[in-house]
Structures are given as C-alpha cells and as structure tokens.
Amino acid sequence: MIDDFLDAVGVAFVNAGQIVPWPMHIAQIGPFFGDLEGADIMRRYSSARADGVPDGELAKRYPSPSSAKSLMLDLIPGMKVAGVPAADRVAFMTGILAGTAEIETGDVLCRDGGHRLLGPDEVQGLVAGSGWVTGQERARSAFELSGAAQALVWSLHFYGWTDISFVIHGPYRVGDRVLIVRDFFDLDPGELWPDLPAPPCRELRVLSLHDTTDEFRVDIFNHLLHQRSLKDSTTAVRVVVDGHDVAGDERPGALGKELVGLVRRQKTAIDRLSEREVLTKFVESRYYAMRDWRVRDGDAWQPPREVYDRMATLPIPPAPSDDDDEWMALRNIFDPRVDLPGN
C-alpha cells in the first residue's frame, strides 16, 4: 500500500503543475513544528490504538478523508525528524490509509480516476433532488461560486492542503450522465481568523451533471481533470447552501460576489502581516486541521508553547528553488520506510 500511495502522490504532483507557494513555501514552515507535531500525533495514534479505537474511527478525526492523505505529507517528515522509528511510521501510514478506505466507497488512492465518498443510494438521492436547474448561465454562476469558495479556502489555509475545508468527489456514473460533487465545509473558522467577518454560509455544495462527451478524473489531492470547458458538457447544476437549494434564484451569484469580497479582504490582511506573523498563521492552520486529535483528549488545538517560541526566535529558512522539487527526492522524504539523511 505504501508504494501505491506514493505513486498516487506522484501522479497528483504532475497534475498540479507549477503551484505558486503563496504566501510562504510549505518547506519553510516545517522546521518550526513538524517534529513536535509528528511525535504528538504518533503518540496519540498509538494510545488510541492501544485503547482499541479502530483505524476507521481515527481516520474520521481529520477534516475530510482527502485531508487524511494530504496531511500525511506533513506528518511523516516530521516523525522522521522527531526520531519516530520506521516501523511506527509505517504502522501509522498504513493504518490511516486503511481507515480512510473504510469511510470511502471507491479506491482510496484514486487509481481508477475516481475519488468516491458516496454510495449508490446517496448518489441517486442527490440526482433525484428537486433543486436541479439547466442553462449555461445557471451553470456559469454555480461554477463561479465554486471558484470563489475555493479561493476563500486557499486564503484561509494557504498553499498546500485546501482539503482542510474543500473536497471534490466523483465521477459518479448515473445512467448516461456523470455527477461531480464539490463540498465546502467550515467556511467560517473564527477560531483561526477571528477578525474576518463571518461568510454568508458555513457549508456549500455545488453539484454538476454532465453528458458523456468528456472524461472526468479526480486524483488523490482534489484535482478534477477534464478536456473540455465544464459548461460544454454540463446538463444541470444544483447548489445547496447550508442545507437549502438555491440554484434556481440569484443567490449563487450574490454569494459568489460576497465570497470574492472576503477573499480580497483576507488577502489585504495577509499582505499587512510580517513574515513571522504569516508563518504563525500558516502553522496554526495546520494545528487547526488536526484539532480533533487533541480536543477529544481534552487538550487545546493551538500549537504548544515550544512552537510559538521557535517561531519567535529561530531564523526562517529561504524558500527552496524549483530545482529542489525533484520527485524521487520528495518520494523518499514522504516514504515512512526511509530515514532522512543524517537521522
């Protein structure tokens, strides 16, 4: 399973193309928290397993099934720096992947081009819902709303793992049509960004039905791949905001504008932060993503004092150049069986 996981990560990296590491490169933040976070989660995982908690329940402690896989790329290198033995790292990776497979309905590694979270009855229920609308203008408004929500998530959690608050899943074949689902959740993380005005919604679901003139694939890290413009193959869209269908009125367009306004406000606020303040928010976002591991034990989700001390005093390393992103080197870093050089 480990080699299959790493192969799937490699495919997702290729699909991602060149990503702008805004506002900092993720490699710059690791030295401030990675080892402490890795050791802490390893301890909590081992303790829970010793208490008989199954891996399927532990996988649910992540914000989403997708994030259980993406955050693995933060945790495994941190565990290596912390000196967690290779056997324990392997047990953690294989356990979490096995647990995630229990709560998904398709291949957990998306090797068949699908990231499937819903069963057939759930899919049929969504398609049979009354909130579907047709027309290119309705489709455009729905996709623009989805884009605005993705931008908001990016501005809240930065470069890296947007599946902390957003997951795309499918394709689900429904007769002669294909269903794609975009789920946004926890769009109002007030504990993380207390000065950001509350968004107009906390949860958002954008669904689209397509004909078979295009081929859709979703990889392990939320990349939706297709050949044509989405609108060209769309036969209907549905938008659900905090449990209410709204695709048939003007709310998707209005919501999209409000979210874009929040993104602009967030970007302005981030641009005003010092480099160390940005670093702090970046690290806090990662601890926020893992919050359920701690609050279940009665602990605060925020980073421990030692992490804040590091962020206040240690030098910030320079961002690595594009030449440092050679896949085989990264693969070894993410492989739980391989120690870091010098460890």
N, C-alpha and C positions, 0 to 999 in steps of 0.2 A: 504493500500500500504506500510506503514512503516514496519509492521511485515513481509510482504513478502520480502521487501528489506533486512531486517536484516537476514531473513532465507537464502536468496541467498548469502549474505556475509559469513554466517557461512559455507555454502557448499563450497564456494571458499577458505576459510581458510583451510578447510580439504583437498581440492585438492592441495593446495600449499605445504602441508607438512612442513618440517623444513626448513625455509629460513635463510640463513646467513645474518645478518643485516649489510652489508658492505656499506660504511666504518664506519658508526655510526648507532645506533638503532634509528628508527624514533621517538621513545618516548623521546629521548634525545634532539631533536630539537624543539619540541612543545612549551616549556616554553619561547622560545626566540621570537616567532612570532605568535603563534596560536590565542591568544585572539585578537591581533591587526588585524590580517588577517581576522578572523571570523567576527569581528564587521564591518570592512571595506566592506567586500563582502555583508554582510547583509544590510548595508546602501545603497550600490549601487543597490542591487537587489530590495529593497523596492522603491527606487527612480525611477528605470526603470519601475517597475510595475505601479507606480502612474502615469507615463507618458504614460501608455498604451502599453508598449512593451510586447508582448506575451511571454509565457514561452518557446515556441519553438525557438524563436529568442535568448532568454537568454541562452538556452542550447548550442547554436552554439558558444558561447563565450569561450567554453572550447576547448582544443586542439583536442579532439575527443569525441564522445559520451560515450565511455567507461570511459574516464577520468572524465567525469561529475559525474559518480558514485563512482569511487575510491577516488577522491579528497574530496568527501563528508565526508570521514572518517578523514580527516584533519580538515575540516571546522566546523563540528558540535561540536566536543570537544572544539575548540577554541571559538565558540559562547557561549558555556556554561560558560567558564572561564570569558569571557567578560561580562557576565550578560545579554545576549540577552534573552528575555522572551521565554518560551517554545512554546507559540503559534506562535511566529515569526519563531522559528527554524522549527517547523512542517510545516508551510507555505512554507518555503524555500525548505525543502527536498521534499515535495510532488509536489511543483511547478516545480523544476528542473527535477525530475523523470518524471512528466507528459510531460514536454517539450522535454526531451530526447526521450520519447516514440513516439513523433510526427516525429522525424527525423530518427528513425529506422523502419525497416519493419517487425521485429519479436517481440517476447516478450522482453521487455526492461530488465527484470530480469533474462532472460535466463532459465526460469524454465523448458522449454522443451528440454534443452540441446543445444540450438542454440543461437548464437549472430549474428543476421542478419541485415545488413545495406543496402543490395541491393534488388531492386525489380526484378521480373521475367525477364523483358526485359533486364535489366542490366546484369543479370547472363547469359542469352542467348547470349548477345553480347560478353561477355568475353570468353565464351566457343567456340563461333564461330570464334574467332580471329585466325589469321594466325601464331601466334608465338609459338604454342604448339610443344613440342618435346617429344620423347619417349626414353626409355632406362634407365637402372639403373644408369649408370654413369652420365647422364644428371640430373636425379633426385637427386643423391647424391650431385652434385655440387650446385644445387638450394637450397637444404636444408642446406648445409654448409654455403652458402651465407646468408640465413635467420638467421642461428645461429650466424654468425659473426655480422650481423646488430643488432640482439638483444643484444649481448654483448656490442656493441658500445652504444646503448641506455642506458643500465644499467650503463655504465661508465660515461655517461653524466648527468644522473638524479638520480643515486644511488638506493639503496634499497627502495622499495616502489612501486611507480606507473609508471611502464615503458610505460603505455599507454599515457604518455605525448608525446611520439614520435612513438609508435608502437601499432597497433591494429590487432588482428586476428579475422576473422569473417567467419561464416558458421555454420554448414554444409548446403550447398545448394544442394538439390537433383535435378539432371539433367538427366532424364531418368533412366538408370541403373547405373549412376555414381554419385559421390559426389564431390562437389567443396569446397575447403578450400582456403581462401584468407588471405595473410599476408601483411599488409600495413605498410610501414615505411615512415615517413614524418618529415620534419625539422631536417634532419640529420646533418645540419651544423649550430648549434645555436651559431654563432660567438659572439653575444652579451653576452652570458653566459660564453663561453670558448674562448676568443679572441686569446689565444696562441696556440690553437690546429689547425694544418694545415687543410685546407678545405678537407672534404671527397671527394671521386671521384664521389659522386652523392648526391643529396639532397632528392630525393624521390625514393622509391624502392617498387615494388610489386612482391611478389612471390606467384604464384598460383599453386595448385596441384589438379589433378583429380584422384579419387580413385574408385576402384571397391567396391562392397558391402560386401566384406569378412571381413570388420572391421566396428565397430561402432564408430562414431566420435561425441564428445560433446564439446561444448565451454561454459565456465561458465562466470559469471558476471565480472571477473577480468582477462580475456585473457588467461585462462588455456585451452589448447587443450588436450583433453583426448581421448586416443585410446588404443587398446590392443596389436596390432602388431607393428613391425617396420614400419615406414611410407613408406619406399621403397617397402615393400612387397605388399602393396595394391595400389601403385601408377601406374596409366596407362599413365599419361602425366604430364608435368610441363611446366610452362610459366614464364618467368622472364621479367619484364618491368622496365627499369631504366630511370628515368627522361623522361618517355613517349615513350621510344624505346624498342622494343622486342630484347632480346639478348640471349635467352636460347639456340639458335642453334649454338652459337660460343663459344669461350673460355673466353668471358668476365665475366661470373658469377664466374669462378674460380679465375680469376685475381682480380676481385672486392673483393671477399672474403678475399684474401690474403692482399689486401690493408687495408680493414677494420680491420682485425686482427692486422695489424701493428699499426693502430691508437689506438686500444684498449690497446695494450701494452704500447704505448707512454703515453696514458691517465692515465693508472694505475701507471706508473713510476712517472708522475707528481703529482698524488694524494698522493702517498706514501711519497713524499717530503714535503707535506703540514703539517703544525702544526694542532693540533686538532681544534683550533679555526678557522683556515683557511678552514678546511674541513666543519666545522659547517656553516661557511658563505656561501660556495658554495652550501651546501645542502638547506639552506633557500632560497638562490637566485633562485635555481631551482624551488622551489615551487611558488615563486612570478613570475618567468618566465612562468610557466604553466598557471597562472591566468592573464597573461599580457593583454589579450583582454578586460577584465573587466575594466582596467584602461586607456589604450590608447584610447579607444572610448570616454572617458571623458576628453581627453587631458592631462592625467597625465603620469608620468614616470612609467614603470613597476617595477622598482627596489624597494626593501624594503625601508620603511621610515627611517629617521634618528634614531628614537627611537629603531628600531630593531637592527640597527648596534651598537648603544650604549649598548644595552643589551648583544649582542654577544661579545663585547669587555670587559665587566666588570663582568657580572654575572657568577657564577660557573656553570660548565657543570655537570648535574646530571649523576650518573652512569647508565649504561645500565641495564634495568630490566632483571631479570633472566627468564629462560624458564618457571619457575613455575608461573610467573606473567601473562602468556598468556592464562589463563583460559577463555573459550569463553563467559560464561554468564557475567563475569565481563566486558569483552570488549563490549558485546552486549549492556549493559546498558550505557557504555561510548558513543557508537555510536547512541543510541536511542535519538532522539530530544525531546521526551516527558519526559525524566528522567533527573533531575538535578544531577550534580556531588555532591558527599558528601561534605557538608560544604558550598555549594552555596546557 
